[in-house]
């Protein structure tokens, strides 16, 4: 049986929450909720994200996209607003500087910040706003750190978001691809890897490589090699069964946005090819698991881990 070690939580009020592995003191993540630059569509995010060995596996404000911040929930095209940050894509004109489109996701309160025997919990309420400040949506977010296993060199993070439309008309979730740009379907949960992970290995259950862009699968993994430290790390991104990522029960299907050039990025997109429409008063629920592991994990190793750690 694996050795399970419970995490520890420190809350710096008004700024961030850090979660550390008690056996080593390694800070596994920092959840930052202090607001930042308006142009970058301020929103809470996780950075740094680390392996149990202490190696960082997220990037922060890279020179190519200052609004890329570790692991964060985004909405690149939302009923004409940009809750992603930076320039906005306009079909036929490319990316334009349109500050009047850039909105925000604002921290409201924490319902729970706690450490238990086997996990840490961050439960937060947020509000979503276009540039003008109107209330467009409420979000209930729950981030859990669990299954800290030194023997396998891995730990897991589960991210659950419930977004409720507070407008009197539908919220339309889109992406640059739904707006006309090919293979740019990013929106929803988004991970930006460190610069060293450029050219990293991408695998899914039945295929591998950047060709997984726009494809569907229950999980996708990205392995990269560190700068400044010997070795590699693997991140496994998995859908909860309730997400119905294939749309088999009538739900909106999800497709992977993934690339390893010119930078490392993964997003289980909510609206890769088609817009997702959320009627007034209704809620969208999405749940994901991210396994952070030291070393390069293969397809069989990932499948074995996921089978041993059911939802």
Backbone torsions as a table, in degrees:
resi	resn	phi	psi	omega
1	UNK	NA	140.2	179.0
2	UNK	-68.1	152.0	175.9
3	UNK	-84.1	118.7	-177.3
4	UNK	-103.0	125.4	-177.4
5	UNK	-118.6	127.6	-177.7
6	UNK	-76.8	144.0	-179.9
7	UNK	-80.2	167.2	175.8
8	UNK	-120.3	149.0	-174.1
9	UNK	-123.0	135.6	172.8
10	UNK	-128.7	126.8	-178.8
11	UNK	-110.0	114.1	171.5
12	UNK	-93.7	98.6	-167.6
13	UNK	-59.8	135.6	-179.3
14	UNK	84.5	-2.5	-174.7
15	UNK	-131.9	-65.9	-172.6
16	UNK	-160.6	164.7	173.2
17	UNK	-123.2	129.7	177.2
18	UNK	-111.8	145.4	178.9
19	UNK	-124.5	126.9	-175.9
20	UNK	-126.5	151.7	173.9
21	UNK	-80.9	119.3	-171.8
22	UNK	-66.1	-31.5	-176.4
23	UNK	-64.9	-32.4	-176.5
24	UNK	-117.3	-20.1	-174.4
25	UNK	79.1	3.8	178.8
26	UNK	-64.8	128.1	177.2
27	UNK	-76.4	110.5	-176.8
28	UNK	-75.0	-36.6	178.3
29	UNK	-158.3	158.7	170.4
30	UNK	-126.0	119.4	179.0
31	UNK	-97.8	109.4	-173.2
32	UNK	-100.2	124.5	-179.7
33	UNK	-123.4	1.7	174.3
34	UNK	-67.0	134.3	-177.2
35	UNK	-65.9	148.8	179.6
36	UNK	-125.4	-160.9	-170.5
37	UNK	-57.7	134.7	-177.9
38	UNK	-60.6	-36.6	-178.9
39	UNK	-62.9	-23.7	-178.3
40	UNK	-94.2	16.0	-179.8
41	UNK	51.4	73.6	-173.3
42	UNK	-54.5	137.2	-179.2
43	UNK	-165.3	154.4	174.6
44	UNK	-64.6	152.6	-178.9
45	UNK	-154.8	165.8	175.6
46	UNK	-108.6	118.7	171.4
47	UNK	-168.3	134.4	-3.2
48	UNK	-79.2	154.0	169.6
49	UNK	-109.1	131.5	-173.3
50	UNK	-129.1	155.5	170.3
51	UNK	-78.3	171.4	176.5
52	UNK	-63.0	-25.8	177.0
53	UNK	-77.5	-7.5	177.4
54	UNK	94.9	8.4	-178.5
55	UNK	-86.1	136.3	-176.6
56	UNK	-78.9	133.3	-178.0
57	UNK	-124.4	24.5	173.1
58	UNK	-132.5	154.4	171.9
59	UNK	-104.4	161.1	-177.4
60	UNK	-142.4	122.4	177.8
61	UNK	46.0	54.2	178.7
62	UNK	-64.3	158.6	-175.2
63	UNK	-63.0	-26.3	-178.7
64	UNK	-80.8	-29.0	-179.9
65	UNK	-147.9	93.4	-175.6
66	UNK	-62.4	-21.2	-177.7
67	UNK	-87.9	0.8	172.5
68	UNK	-80.7	115.6	-175.1
69	UNK	-134.3	90.6	173.6
70	UNK	57.8	-118.7	177.9
71	UNK	-116.6	122.0	-176.9
72	UNK	-151.3	158.6	174.1
73	UNK	-91.7	130.0	-174.6
74	UNK	-127.6	165.8	172.0
75	UNK	-145.8	92.3	-171.5
76	UNK	-68.5	-37.1	177.1
77	UNK	-133.8	110.1	-177.3
78	UNK	-132.3	97.9	180.0
79	UNK	48.8	42.4	179.1
80	UNK	89.3	-8.9	178.5
81	UNK	-97.9	161.1	179.8
82	UNK	-119.9	100.6	176.6
83	UNK	-101.9	25.3	179.9
84	UNK	-102.4	-45.1	179.1
85	UNK	115.9	158.2	176.6
86	UNK	71.4	-154.6	-178.1
87	UNK	-69.2	153.5	-178.9
88	UNK	-106.6	137.3	179.9
89	UNK	-80.9	129.3	176.5
90	UNK	-125.6	122.4	-175.6
91	UNK	-58.6	131.8	179.9
92	UNK	86.2	-13.3	-179.2
93	UNK	-122.7	-13.1	179.9
94	UNK	83.2	-154.7	-178.9
95	UNK	-88.5	123.9	-175.9
96	UNK	-119.7	149.7	175.2
97	UNK	-80.5	101.9	-176.7
98	UNK	-128.9	76.9	-175.9
99	UNK	-59.7	-23.8	-179.9
100	UNK	-71.1	-8.4	176.6
101	UNK	-97.2	-15.1	-170.4
102	UNK	-84.2	120.3	-178.5
103	UNK	-109.0	-150.4	-174.8
104	UNK	-158.6	161.0	169.0
105	UNK	-120.5	113.5	-169.3
106	UNK	-103.6	134.0	172.9
107	UNK	-66.0	134.7	176.7
108	UNK	-108.8	-56.1	-177.1
109	UNK	-166.0	160.0	171.4
110	UNK	-101.6	128.5	174.1
111	UNK	-86.6	-23.8	178.6
112	UNK	-159.1	131.7	168.2
113	UNK	-135.0	107.0	-168.7
114	UNK	-149.4	153.9	171.8
115	UNK	-117.3	131.1	178.3
116	UNK	-118.7	-175.8	-176.9
117	UNK	-59.7	-37.4	-172.3
118	UNK	-121.0	2.7	-177.3
119	UNK	-163.2	163.6	169.3
120	UNK	-113.6	146.1	-176.2
121	UNK	-129.6	131.1	170.8
122	UNK	-123.4	111.1	179.4
123	UNK	-114.4	121.4	-169.4
124	UNK	-132.4	149.5	169.6
125	UNK	-110.8	136.2	-179.0
126	UNK	-133.6	163.4	171.8
127	UNK	-126.6	145.8	-179.4
128	UNK	-107.6	136.5	-174.2
129	UNK	-139.0	141.2	166.9
130	UNK	-75.1	-177.7	-176.3
131	UNK	-57.0	-36.3	-176.9
132	UNK	-74.3	-11.3	175.1
133	UNK	96.8	-0.8	178.1
134	UNK	-62.3	155.4	175.8
135	UNK	-84.4	116.1	178.2
136	UNK	-104.2	-30.7	-177.5
137	UNK	-158.2	152.8	167.5
138	UNK	-105.7	148.3	175.7
139	UNK	-132.6	135.3	168.3
140	UNK	-107.8	118.9	-173.8
141	UNK	-119.3	137.6	178.6
142	UNK	-134.4	121.3	178.7
143	UNK	-117.4	126.6	-178.9
144	UNK	-124.8	134.3	173.6
145	UNK	-106.0	125.8	-172.6
146	UNK	-155.9	176.0	178.9
147	UNK	50.3	50.9	174.9
148	UNK	-79.6	110.7	-169.9
149	UNK	-128.1	93.4	179.9
150	UNK	-58.1	-31.5	-176.9
151	UNK	-65.4	-35.0	177.6
152	UNK	-96.9	-3.6	-179.1
153	UNK	66.4	36.0	-175.1
154	UNK	-140.8	160.8	170.3
155	UNK	-150.6	166.2	-174.3
156	UNK	-128.8	148.9	176.1
157	UNK	-125.9	128.9	174.0
158	UNK	-112.1	127.9	-178.6
159	UNK	-116.1	120.6	176.6
160	UNK	-121.5	129.2	176.3
161	UNK	-128.9	133.3	174.3
162	UNK	-119.8	112.2	-176.9
163	UNK	-107.9	125.9	-179.0
164	UNK	-113.8	127.5	-179.7
165	UNK	-72.8	121.2	178.9
166	UNK	-106.4	8.7	176.0
167	UNK	-84.8	172.4	174.8
168	UNK	-93.3	4.5	177.8
169	UNK	-137.9	165.1	-176.8
170	UNK	-62.4	147.4	167.6
171	UNK	-90.8	129.7	-179.0
172	UNK	-110.9	109.6	177.6
173	UNK	-86.4	124.6	178.5
174	UNK	-135.0	-163.3	-178.1
175	UNK	-157.3	170.3	174.0
176	UNK	-56.1	-31.4	179.1
177	UNK	-68.8	-42.2	176.7
178	UNK	-66.6	-19.4	177.7
179	UNK	-91.7	-2.1	173.6
180	UNK	122.4	-4.6	179.5
181	UNK	-97.4	127.6	-177.0
182	UNK	-70.2	142.4	171.6
183	UNK	53.8	42.2	176.5
184	UNK	-135.9	49.2	-173.1
185	UNK	-85.4	30.8	-175.9
186	UNK	-73.0	131.9	170.6
187	UNK	-177.2	159.6	-176.4
188	UNK	87.9	-152.5	-179.5
189	UNK	-64.3	131.6	-173.2
190	UNK	-137.7	128.2	175.7
191	UNK	-112.4	130.0	171.9
192	UNK	-110.2	122.4	-179.8
193	UNK	-82.3	165.4	176.6
194	UNK	-66.9	160.9	-176.8
195	UNK	-57.8	-33.5	-179.1
196	UNK	-65.1	-19.4	-177.2
197	UNK	-82.9	0.6	174.8
198	UNK	-57.0	132.6	-178.4
199	UNK	82.3	10.6	-177.3
200	UNK	-68.4	170.9	-176.8
201	UNK	-87.6	132.8	178.7
202	UNK	-117.1	125.8	175.9
203	UNK	-136.9	152.9	171.5
204	UNK	-127.2	-173.8	-177.8
205	UNK	-60.1	-31.6	-172.8
206	UNK	-130.5	1.8	-176.0
207	UNK	-155.7	172.2	176.9
208	UNK	-150.5	162.4	176.8
209	UNK	100.5	171.7	-179.4
210	UNK	-60.1	-16.2	177.6
211	UNK	-63.5	-8.4	175.2
212	UNK	-74.5	-6.5	175.9
213	UNK	-56.1	125.1	177.9
214	UNK	80.8	4.4	-180.0
215	UNK	-93.5	170.8	179.1
216	UNK	-115.7	139.6	177.3
217	UNK	-168.2	152.5	-179.6
218	UNK	-69.2	-21.6	176.6
219	UNK	-151.3	161.0	176.7
220	UNK	-146.6	142.0	-178.0
221	UNK	-126.7	147.4	179.8
222	UNK	-130.6	124.7	177.2
223	UNK	-115.8	136.7	179.2
224	UNK	-139.9	163.5	179.7
225	UNK	-104.7	136.3	-175.2
226	UNK	-75.6	149.3	160.1
227	UNK	-87.1	146.3	172.6
228	UNK	77.0	-3.2	179.1
229	UNK	-151.1	144.7	177.3
230	UNK	-73.5	143.2	173.3
231	UNK	109.9	-179.2	-175.0
232	UNK	-127.2	172.5	171.5
233	UNK	-141.9	155.0	177.4
234	UNK	-127.4	134.9	171.5
235	UNK	-115.0	128.0	178.3
236	UNK	-109.4	124.4	179.3
237	UNK	-107.6	124.0	-174.9
238	UNK	-132.7	141.3	173.9
239	UNK	-80.2	140.3	165.6
240	UNK	-70.9	148.1	-179.8
241	UNK	-55.5	-34.8	-178.9
242	UNK	-66.5	-16.0	178.6
243	UNK	-67.9	-24.7	-179.7
244	UNK	50.8	57.5	-170.4
245	UNK	-64.2	-18.1	178.0
246	UNK	-90.4	-6.8	-178.0
247	UNK	70.8	22.2	-173.0
248	UNK	-67.2	-26.0	-178.9
249	UNK	-106.8	23.4	177.4
250	UNK	93.4	-2.1	178.1
251	UNK	-77.1	162.9	179.2
252	UNK	-69.0	125.1	-176.5
253	UNK	-72.7	151.8	177.4
254	UNK	-108.6	150.7	175.6
255	UNK	-134.4	151.3	-177.8
256	UNK	-81.8	129.8	162.0
257	UNK	-96.9	119.7	-177.8
258	UNK	-151.5	138.9	176.6
259	UNK	-152.5	152.4	171.8
260	UNK	-120.7	1.4	173.2
261	UNK	-140.4	139.1	-4.0
262	UNK	-79.9	5.8	175.7
263	UNK	-153.7	167.1	-179.3
264	UNK	-90.2	128.2	179.8
265	UNK	-157.3	145.0	176.8
266	UNK	-141.1	136.3	173.4
267	UNK	-148.6	124.7	168.9
268	UNK	-77.8	90.7	-166.4
269	UNK	-67.8	138.5	175.4
270	UNK	-80.5	-21.0	-171.1
271	UNK	-151.5	65.2	-176.7
272	UNK	-73.9	-54.9	-176.7
273	UNK	-103.1	-29.7	-175.3
274	UNK	-133.6	146.7	177.1
275	UNK	-65.8	148.1	172.9
276	UNK	-105.5	124.8	-177.9
277	UNK	-106.2	127.1	179.1
278	UNK	-112.2	110.7	-177.2
279	UNK	-65.3	160.6	178.5
280	UNK	-55.9	134.7	176.6
281	UNK	79.8	-10.7	-178.9
282	UNK	-91.8	162.4	-173.9
283	UNK	-119.9	145.3	173.6
284	UNK	-109.9	124.7	-179.8
285	UNK	-116.6	128.6	175.3
286	UNK	-136.3	138.4	-177.1
287	UNK	-134.7	132.6	-177.5
288	UNK	-135.1	152.5	173.0
289	UNK	-120.2	135.7	177.0
290	UNK	-123.0	118.5	177.3
291	UNK	-97.7	125.8	-179.5
292	UNK	-108.9	117.0	-172.0
293	UNK	-130.7	142.4	170.0
294	UNK	-75.3	139.9	177.6
295	UNK	91.0	177.2	177.7
296	UNK	-96.4	118.4	177.3
297	UNK	-97.7	136.4	176.8
298	UNK	-92.0	177.2	-175.8
299	UNK	-61.2	-44.1	-179.0
300	UNK	-66.6	-39.7	179.5
301	UNK	-64.5	-40.6	179.1
302	UNK	-66.5	-45.0	179.5
303	UNK	-61.4	-39.7	178.7
304	UNK	-64.9	-42.1	179.0
305	UNK	-62.6	-48.0	-177.4
306	UNK	-64.3	-35.3	177.5
307	UNK	-68.1	-33.8	-179.3
308	UNK	-81.1	-12.1	-179.6
309	UNK	-127.3	70.1	-177.3
310	UNK	-68.9	159.7	178.9
311	UNK	-64.9	NA	NA
